[in-house]
Amino acid sequence: MELHMQYNGNNNGDLSATRTMAKEWGVSSPNILQKALGDLLKHGWIIQTRTSLFSRHGSRCALYALSWYAIDECPGKELEVAPTRTPPKTIRDLIESS
């Protein structure tokens, strides 16, 4: 739900779920956050559009898209997934595969 609440109609692919954000949502454990994201990825509800990067030269968080919406072009975000015109999945696909 928190990822969906970030979606504004043209930023699918630029949704994030950091540890800091998760604490604000009431998720106290990084393990719970990682398990939730892993489950959503495994079952196709979200798509990781950018890998997280942590180095002494800087860091960036992973970014995600909701799979039942088209992935938007997100200039400057260095997405690793190309924008789409249609959603990668349908709600029906997601429900039937769960």
N, C-alpha and C positions, 0 to 999 in steps of 0.2 A: 504494500500500500504506500509506503514512504517513497519508493521509486516512482510510482504512478503519480503521486502528488507533485513531484518535480516537473512532470511533463506539461509543457505549455502549448502543445500543438505544433511546434517546429524545432524541438530540441531532443527528439528521440535519438539516442546515441550519446548524449551528453548528460546522462543521469549517473549519480554517484551514491555510494554507500560506504563512507569512511568510518573508522572506529569512533572518531569524534562525533560524527552525525549519529551513529548508532547509540552512543551514550545519551544524547539528547532525546532519542526515541524510546529510551528505557531499556536498551539492550546493553547489559553491563559487561558481557564477556565477548572478547574478540572471537573466541571459538564458536559462539552461538551465531555471530554475524557471518563467519566464514561458512558454517554449515548451512545456514539459510540461503546464502548466495549460491553455494554449491548445489543445493537441492533445486533452486530455481533454474540454474543453468542446465543441470542434468535433465530436467523435465521439459526444457524448452521455453519456459515462461520469459526468460531474459536472455540476451545475447551480450557477451562482453565485446565491446567495441574498441577498447584500448586497454593494454596491459599496464599494471602499476609499475612504477620504476622508483627505486630508492637507491641513491648513491650520494657520495660526498659532494657531488656537483649539483645536486638538486633532487627533487622528487616530484612525482605526479601520481595521482590516484587512478585506479582502474575506472573505466566508464562503461556504462551499460545502456542497452536499448530494450524496450518492451517489445516482445516478438510479435504481438498482434497489431502493431502499428508499423507503417513504413519507417525505415531508418532515414533520418534527416541528414542533410549536409550540415556539418558543424564546423565552420571555418575556424582555423586556429587551434583546434583540439587534437590534431594529429591522430584521427581515428584510424584504426587498422581494418575497418570494415567499410566497404563502399555503401553510399546511400542507395536506397531502393525506392522504386515507385509504388510497390505494393508490399503489404506486410509479409514477412517471412513465414508466419504461421497464422492460422485463423483460430478464433476462440474454440470453434468446434474441434479442430485438430488437437488443441491443448487439452480439452476436457476428455476427448476420447482416448488420448494416450496416457492419461493419468490413472 
